[in-house]
Amino acid sequence: MLDVAAAAIVDVTGAGDALVAGTIAALHAGRPLEAAVAFGIEAGRAALSTVGALERLPGIPAPASSVPAPPTGSPPVTLFPGT
């Protein structure tokens, strides 16, 4: 069980998304589940403390600097074939 301190709520926009994204990012970085959830909670808390959605999670590099561009000539990605 995680002890979670109350957050000062300014706006709830994106708090759930930040919690999930933070948890997934931490799991992807190899953190154990409990640490990943704790990181997700802190990301959600950061979202609660600002007006509107966060542009990115604190401590996570901007996507342009961490995600490589697809190889030249790569076929397009189809998420839902047949639709």
N, CA, C and O atoms as CSV, one atom per row, in Angstrom:
chain,resi,resn,atom,element,x,y,z
A,1,MET,N,N,0.838,-1.168,0.000
A,1,MET,CA,C,0.000,0.000,0.000
A,1,MET,C,C,0.888,1.237,0.000
A,1,MET,O,O,1.889,1.295,0.714
A,2,LEU,N,N,0.514,2.224,-0.805
A,2,LEU,CA,C,1.265,3.473,-0.887
A,2,LEU,C,C,0.600,4.540,-0.034
A,2,LEU,O,O,-0.620,4.700,-0.064
A,3,ASP,N,N,1.412,5.272,0.729
A,3,ASP,CA,C,0.896,6.434,1.447
A,3,ASP,C,C,0.903,7.603,0.479
A,3,ASP,O,O,1.938,7.937,-0.098
A,4,VAL,N,N,-0.254,8.221,0.305
A,4,VAL,CA,C,-0.382,9.318,-0.651
A,4,VAL,C,C,-0.860,10.555,0.086
A,4,VAL,O,O,-1.913,10.540,0.725
A,5,ALA,N,N,-0.086,11.621,-0.004
A,5,ALA,CA,C,-0.468,12.886,0.621
A,5,ALA,C,C,-1.482,13.603,-0.264
A,5,ALA,O,O,-1.467,13.460,-1.487
A,6,ALA,N,N,-2.350,14.365,0.359
A,6,ALA,CA,C,-3.341,15.138,-0.391
A,6,ALA,C,C,-2.645,16.211,-1.222
A,6,ALA,O,O,-1.597,16.734,-0.841
A,7,ALA,N,N,-3.246,16.523,-2.355
A,7,ALA,CA,C,-2.702,17.556,-3.243
A,7,ALA,C,C,-3.613,18.773,-3.226
A,7,ALA,O,O,-4.828,18.652,-3.065
A,8,ALA,N,N,-3.018,19.939,-3.393
A,8,ALA,CA,C,-3.807,21.155,-3.567
A,8,ALA,C,C,-4.330,21.134,-5.000
A,8,ALA,O,O,-3.545,21.164,-5.948
A,9,ILE,N,N,-5.636,21.084,-5.160
A,9,ILE,CA,C,-6.222,20.944,-6.490
A,9,ILE,C,C,-6.509,22.313,-7.083
A,9,ILE,O,O,-7.279,23.101,-6.534
A,10,VAL,N,N,-5.869,22.579,-8.224
A,10,VAL,CA,C,-6.099,23.805,-8.976
A,10,VAL,C,C,-7.029,23.506,-10.143
A,10,VAL,O,O,-7.953,24.271,-10.421
A,11,ASP,N,N,-6.781,22.380,-10.831
A,11,ASP,CA,C,-7.569,21.978,-12.002
A,11,ASP,C,C,-7.361,20.483,-12.186
A,11,ASP,O,O,-6.239,19.998,-12.043
A,12,VAL,N,N,-8.414,19.746,-12.499
A,12,VAL,CA,C,-8.297,18.294,-12.651
A,12,VAL,C,C,-7.996,17.855,-14.083
A,12,VAL,O,O,-7.848,16.661,-14.344
A,13,THR,N,N,-7.906,18.804,-15.007
A,13,THR,CA,C,-7.664,18.466,-16.408
A,13,THR,C,C,-6.377,17.663,-16.559
A,13,THR,O,O,-5.303,18.127,-16.177
A,14,GLY,N,N,-6.485,16.476,-17.109
A,14,GLY,CA,C,-5.324,15.653,-17.423
A,14,GLY,C,C,-4.712,14.901,-16.262
A,14,GLY,O,O,-3.695,14.234,-16.449
A,15,ALA,N,N,-5.288,14.979,-15.065
A,15,ALA,CA,C,-4.678,14.315,-13.909
A,15,ALA,C,C,-4.647,12.798,-14.073
A,15,ALA,O,O,-3.632,12.164,-13.783
A,16,GLY,N,N,-5.734,12.222,-14.530
A,16,GLY,CA,C,-5.762,10.773,-14.746
A,16,GLY,C,C,-4.824,10.352,-15.859
A,16,GLY,O,O,-4.131,9.340,-15.753
A,17,ASP,N,N,-4.807,11.135,-16.928
A,17,ASP,CA,C,-3.892,10.848,-18.038
A,17,ASP,C,C,-2.441,10.912,-17.560
A,17,ASP,O,O,-1.628,10.063,-17.926
A,18,ALA,N,N,-2.117,11.918,-16.742
A,18,ALA,CA,C,-0.752,12.061,-16.231
A,18,ALA,C,C,-0.389,10.894,-15.326
A,18,ALA,O,O,0.737,10.399,-15.379
A,19,LEU,N,N,-1.325,10.447,-14.495
A,19,LEU,CA,C,-1.075,9.309,-13.616
A,19,LEU,C,C,-0.750,8.068,-14.442
A,19,LEU,O,O,0.233,7.378,-14.168
A,20,VAL,N,N,-1.563,7.785,-15.440
A,20,VAL,CA,C,-1.346,6.601,-16.278
A,20,VAL,C,C,-0.053,6.738,-17.077
A,20,VAL,O,O,0.741,5.799,-17.140
A,21,ALA,N,N,0.161,7.899,-17.684
A,21,ALA,CA,C,1.368,8.111,-18.488
A,21,ALA,C,C,2.625,8.005,-17.632
A,21,ALA,O,O,3.616,7.410,-18.056
A,22,GLY,N,N,2.592,8.572,-16.442
A,22,GLY,CA,C,3.747,8.487,-15.550
A,22,GLY,C,C,4.039,7.060,-15.132
A,22,GLY,O,O,5.197,6.645,-15.083
A,23,THR,N,N,2.989,6.308,-14.830
A,23,THR,CA,C,3.161,4.906,-14.445
A,23,THR,C,C,3.751,4.104,-15.596
A,23,THR,O,O,4.696,3.339,-15.402
A,24,ILE,N,N,3.199,4.275,-16.790
A,24,ILE,CA,C,3.695,3.539,-17.959
A,24,ILE,C,C,5.131,3.939,-18.280
A,24,ILE,O,O,5.958,3.079,-18.583
A,25,ALA,N,N,5.436,5.231,-18.216
A,25,ALA,CA,C,6.801,5.691,-18.503
A,25,ALA,C,C,7.795,5.083,-17.516
A,25,ALA,O,O,8.885,4.666,-17.909
A,26,ALA,N,N,7.427,5.033,-16.251
A,26,ALA,CA,C,8.319,4.462,-15.242
A,26,ALA,C,C,8.485,2.956,-15.436
A,26,ALA,O,O,9.589,2.433,-15.283
A,27,LEU,N,N,7.405,2.257,-15.771
A,27,LEU,CA,C,7.514,0.825,-16.060
A,27,LEU,C,C,8.412,0.594,-17.264
A,27,LEU,O,O,9.242,-0.315,-17.265
A,28,HIS,N,N,8.241,1.418,-18.285
A,28,HIS,CA,C,9.061,1.306,-19.495
A,28,HIS,C,C,10.541,1.552,-19.180
A,28,HIS,O,O,11.420,0.971,-19.816
A,29,ALA,N,N,10.806,2.408,-18.206
A,29,ALA,CA,C,12.185,2.697,-17.802
A,29,ALA,C,C,12.758,1.609,-16.896
A,29,ALA,O,O,13.917,1.686,-16.488
A,30,GLY,N,N,11.944,0.589,-16.581
A,30,GLY,CA,C,12.429,-0.537,-15.791
A,30,GLY,C,C,12.216,-0.431,-14.298
A,30,GLY,O,O,12.753,-1.239,-13.541
A,31,ARG,N,N,11.438,0.553,-13.854
A,31,ARG,CA,C,11.179,0.670,-12.417
A,31,ARG,C,C,10.214,-0.429,-11.978
A,31,ARG,O,O,9.364,-0.849,-12.764
A,32,PRO,N,N,10.331,-0.905,-10.727
A,32,PRO,CA,C,9.369,-1.885,-10.217
A,32,PRO,C,C,7.971,-1.268,-10.129
A,32,PRO,O,O,7.823,-0.047,-10.097
A,33,LEU,N,N,6.959,-2.120,-10.089
A,33,LEU,CA,C,5.569,-1.667,-10.135
A,33,LEU,C,C,5.256,-0.620,-9.071
A,33,LEU,O,O,4.669,0.416,-9.384
A,34,GLU,N,N,5.636,-0.871,-7.823
A,34,GLU,CA,C,5.292,0.087,-6.762
A,34,GLU,C,C,5.947,1.448,-7.006
A,34,GLU,O,O,5.314,2.482,-6.793
A,35,ALA,N,N,7.195,1.458,-7.445
A,35,ALA,CA,C,7.883,2.719,-7.746
A,35,ALA,C,C,7.254,3.402,-8.953
A,35,ALA,O,O,7.157,4.628,-8.997
A,36,ALA,N,N,6.827,2.611,-9.931
A,36,ALA,CA,C,6.190,3.177,-11.125
A,36,ALA,C,C,4.862,3.831,-10.767
A,36,ALA,O,O,4.549,4.919,-11.252
A,37,VAL,N,N,4.087,3.172,-9.923
A,37,VAL,CA,C,2.804,3.742,-9.502
A,37,VAL,C,C,3.043,5.016,-8.688
A,37,VAL,O,O,2.318,5.998,-8.844
A,38,ALA,N,N,4.053,5.001,-7.826
A,38,ALA,CA,C,4.373,6.207,-7.046
A,38,ALA,C,C,4.756,7.359,-7.974
A,38,ALA,O,O,4.365,8.501,-7.736
A,39,PHE,N,N,5.515,7.065,-9.025
A,39,PHE,CA,C,5.875,8.099,-9.995
A,39,PHE,C,C,4.624,8.603,-10.708
A,39,PHE,O,O,4.471,9.805,-10.921
A,40,GLY,N,N,3.728,7.682,-11.079
A,40,GLY,CA,C,2.473,8.074,-11.723
A,40,GLY,C,C,1.637,8.975,-10.830
A,40,GLY,O,O,1.032,9.940,-11.298
A,41,ILE,N,N,1.607,8.657,-9.548
A,41,ILE,CA,C,0.860,9.485,-8.598
A,41,ILE,C,C,1.455,10.890,-8.541
A,41,ILE,O,O,0.715,11.874,-8.513
A,42,GLU,N,N,2.766,10.990,-8.524
A,42,GLU,CA,C,3.405,12.309,-8.503
A,42,GLU,C,C,3.124,13.077,-9.789
A,42,GLU,O,O,2.949,14.295,-9.756
A,43,ALA,N,N,3.080,12.379,-10.916
A,43,ALA,CA,C,2.742,13.041,-12.179
A,43,ALA,C,C,1.302,13.553,-12.137
A,43,ALA,O,O,1.023,14.664,-12.587
A,44,GLY,N,N,0.392,12.748,-11.600
A,44,GLY,CA,C,-0.992,13.185,-11.443
A,44,GLY,C,C,-1.105,14.373,-10.510
A,44,GLY,O,O,-1.884,15.295,-10.752
A,45,ARG,N,N,-0.315,14.347,-9.434
A,45,ARG,CA,C,-0.305,15.473,-8.488
A,45,ARG,C,C,0.184,16.745,-9.184
A,45,ARG,O,O,-0.351,17.827,-8.943
A,46,ALA,N,N,1.197,16.621,-10.047
A,46,ALA,CA,C,1.697,17.787,-10.789
A,46,ALA,C,C,0.602,18.347,-11.692
A,46,ALA,O,O,0.459,19.563,-11.820
A,47,ALA,N,N,-0.168,17.459,-12.317
A,47,ALA,CA,C,-1.258,17.914,-13.187
A,47,ALA,C,C,-2.343,18.626,-12.383
A,47,ALA,O,O,-2.943,19.589,-12.860
A,48,LEU,N,N,-2.591,18.154,-11.168
A,48,LEU,CA,C,-3.610,18.785,-10.322
A,48,LEU,C,C,-3.212,20.193,-9.886
A,48,LEU,O,O,-4.073,21.019,-9.581
A,49,SER,N,N,-1.917,20.464,-9.858
A,49,SER,CA,C,-1.445,21.737,-9.308
A,49,SER,C,C,-1.285,22.840,-10.348
A,49,SER,O,O,-0.769,23.912,-10.033
A,50,THR,N,N,-1.719,22.595,-11.578
A,50,THR,CA,C,-1.592,23.603,-12.626
A,50,THR,C,C,-2.906,23.730,-13.391
A,50,THR,O,O,-3.698,22.788,-13.432
A,51,VAL,N,N,-3.133,24.874,-13.986
A,51,VAL,CA,C,-4.340,25.081,-14.788
A,51,VAL,C,C,-4.122,24.465,-16.161
A,51,VAL,O,O,-3.105,24.724,-16.806
A,52,GLY,N,N,-5.066,23.655,-16.609
A,52,GLY,CA,C,-4.961,23.019,-17.924
A,52,GLY,C,C,-4.055,21.805,-17.887
A,52,GLY,O,O,-3.555,21.409,-16.834
A,53,ALA,N,N,-3.857,21.229,-19.051
A,53,ALA,CA,C,-3.041,20.021,-19.165
A,53,ALA,C,C,-1.554,20.370,-19.183
A,53,ALA,O,O,-1.158,21.440,-19.645
A,54,LEU,N,N,-0.744,19.447,-18.673
A,54,LEU,CA,C,0.707,19.611,-18.735
A,54,LEU,C,C,1.184,19.299,-20.147
A,54,LEU,O,O,0.642,18.414,-20.809
A,55,GLU,N,N,2.192,20.023,-20.605
A,55,GLU,CA,C,2.758,19.722,-21.920
A,55,GLU,C,C,3.548,18.428,-21.885
A,55,GLU,O,O,3.569,17.682,-22.863
A,56,ARG,N,N,4.198,18.160,-20.763
A,56,ARG,CA,C,4.898,16.893,-20.583
A,56,ARG,C,C,5.070,16.652,-19.094
A,56,ARG,O,O,4.956,17.575,-18.288
A,57,LEU,N,N,5.343,15.416,-18.738
A,57,LEU,CA,C,5.505,15.059,-17.338
A,57,LEU,C,C,6.842,15.559,-16.807
A,57,LEU,O,O,7.845,15.520,-17.520
A,58,PRO,N,N,6.864,16.028,-15.561
A,58,PRO,CA,C,8.134,16.449,-14.971
A,58,PRO,C,C,9.111,15.276,-14.941
A,58,PRO,O,O,8.735,14.163,-14.571
A,59,GLY,N,N,10.345,15.519,-15.323
A,59,GLY,CA,C,11.361,14.470,-15.286
A,59,GLY,C,C,11.394,13.575,-16.505
A,59,GLY,O,O,12.241,12.686,-16.586
A,60,ILE,N,N,10.497,13.782,-17.458
A,60,ILE,CA,C,10.473,12.988,-18.683
A,60,ILE,C,C,10.954,13.888,-19.816
A,60,ILE,O,O,10.403,14.971,-20.007
A,61,PRO,N,N,11.972,13.466,-20.573
A,61,PRO,CA,C,12.445,14.325,-21.663
A,61,PRO,C,C,11.378,14.542,-22.727
A,61,PRO,O,O,10.475,13.722,-22.897
A,62,ALA,N,N,11.493,15.642,-23.430
A,62,ALA,CA,C,10.551,15.935,-24.517
A,62,ALA,C,C,10.628,14.826,-25.558
A,62,ALA,O,O,11.715,14.319,-25.835
A,63,PRO,N,N,9.492,14.440,-26.139
A,63,PRO,CA,C,9.490,13.338,-27.108
A,63,PRO,C,C,10.469,13.524,-28.258
A,63,PRO,O,O,11.084,12.551,-28.694
A,64,ALA,N,N,10.629,14.731,-28.756
A,64,ALA,CA,C,11.516,14.951,-29.900
A,64,ALA,C,C,12.951,14.553,-29.575
A,64,ALA,O,O,13.697,14.158,-30.472
A,65,SER,N,N,13.348,14.649,-28.312
A,65,SER,CA,C,14.722,14.316,-27.953
A,65,SER,C,C,14.899,12.854,-27.564
A,65,SER,O,O,16.032,12.388,-27.445
A,66,SER,N,N,13.814,12.124,-27.364
A,66,SER,CA,C,13.948,10.754,-26.880
A,66,SER,C,C,13.375,9.703,-27.821
A,66,SER,O,O,13.628,8.514,-27.632
A,67,VAL,N,N,12.624,10.103,-28.811
A,67,VAL,CA,C,12.018,9.148,-29.733
A,67,VAL,C,C,12.664,9.309,-31.098
A,67,VAL,O,O,12.573,10.376,-31.705
A,68,PRO,N,N,13.319,8.256,-31.590
A,68,PRO,CA,C,13.965,8.387,-32.895
A,68,PRO,C,C,12.940,8.501,-34.017
A,68,PRO,O,O,11.828,7.984,-33.913
A,69,ALA,N,N,13.323,9.176,-35.072
A,69,ALA,CA,C,12.456,9.289,-36.251
A,69,ALA,C,C,12.378,7.922,-36.931
A,69,ALA,O,O,13.332,7.146,-36.866
A,70,PRO,N,N,11.253,7.618,-37.582
A,70,PRO,CA,C,11.158,6.338,-38.289
A,70,PRO,C,C,12.149,6.313,-39.449
A,70,PRO,O,O,12.492,7.362,-39.996
A,71,PRO,N,N,12.612,5.121,-39.824
A,71,PRO,CA,C,13.543,5.027,-40.947
A,71,PRO,C,C,12.914,5.567,-42.226
A,71,PRO,O,O,11.703,5.473,-42.426
A,72,THR,N,N,13.745,6.128,-43.079
A,72,THR,CA,C,13.276,6.638,-44.367
A,72,THR,C,C,12.696,5.485,-45.173
A,72,THR,O,O,13.282,4.404,-45.236
A,73,GLY,N,N,11.542,5.720,-45.788
A,73,GLY,CA,C,10.903,4.695,-46.607
A,73,GLY,C,C,10.072,3.699,-45.824
A,73,GLY,O,O,9.612,2.706,-46.388
A,74,SER,N,N,9.866,3.943,-44.524
A,74,SER,CA,C,9.048,3.030,-43.720
A,74,SER,C,C,7.605,3.078,-44.179
A,74,SER,O,O,7.098,4.151,-44.508
A,75,PRO,N,N,6.924,1.921,-44.207
A,75,PRO,CA,C,5.508,1.937,-44.577
A,75,PRO,C,C,4.694,2.636,-43.492
A,75,PRO,O,O,5.101,2.647,-42.331
A,76,PRO,N,N,3.559,3.215,-43.848
A,76,PRO,CA,C,2.721,3.867,-42.834
A,76,PRO,C,C,2.191,2.839,-41.834
A,76,PRO,O,O,1.980,1.673,-42.170
A,77,VAL,N,N,1.987,3.287,-40.625
A,77,VAL,CA,C,1.453,2.424,-39.575
A,77,VAL,C,C,-0.061,2.478,-39.622
A,77,VAL,O,O,-0.645,3.562,-39.625
A,78,THR,N,N,-0.704,1.319,-39.658
A,78,THR,CA,C,-2.159,1.241,-39.633
A,78,THR,C,C,-2.574,0.700,-38.276
A,78,THR,O,O,-2.304,-0.456,-37.952
A,79,LEU,N,N,-3.232,1.538,-37.481
A,79,LEU,CA,C,-3.643,1.118,-36.150
A,79,LEU,C,C,-4.861,0.210,-36.176
A,79,LEU,O,O,-4.956,-0.730,-35.387
A,80,PHE,N,N,-5.786,0.485,-37.071
A,80,PHE,CA,C,-7.018,-0.284,-37.139
A,80,PHE,C,C,-7.232,-0.756,-38.573
A,80,PHE,O,O,-7.983,-0.130,-39.321
A,81,PRO,N,N,-6.584,-1.851,-38.967
A,81,PRO,CA,C,-6.735,-2.329,-40.340
A,81,PRO,C,C,-8.198,-2.604,-40.675
A,81,PRO,O,O,-8.958,-3.106,-39.847
A,82,GLY,N,N,-8.567,-2.270,-41.882
A,82,GLY,CA,C,-9.924,-2.556,-42.343
A,82,GLY,C,C,-10.955,-1.520,-41.967
A,82,GLY,O,O,-12.140,-1.709,-42.242
A,83,THR,N,N,-10.537,-0.418,-41.339
A,83,THR,CA,C,-11.524,0.610,-40.974
A,83,THR,C,C,-11.411,1.795,-41.885
A,83,THR,O,O,-12.157,2.763,-41.735
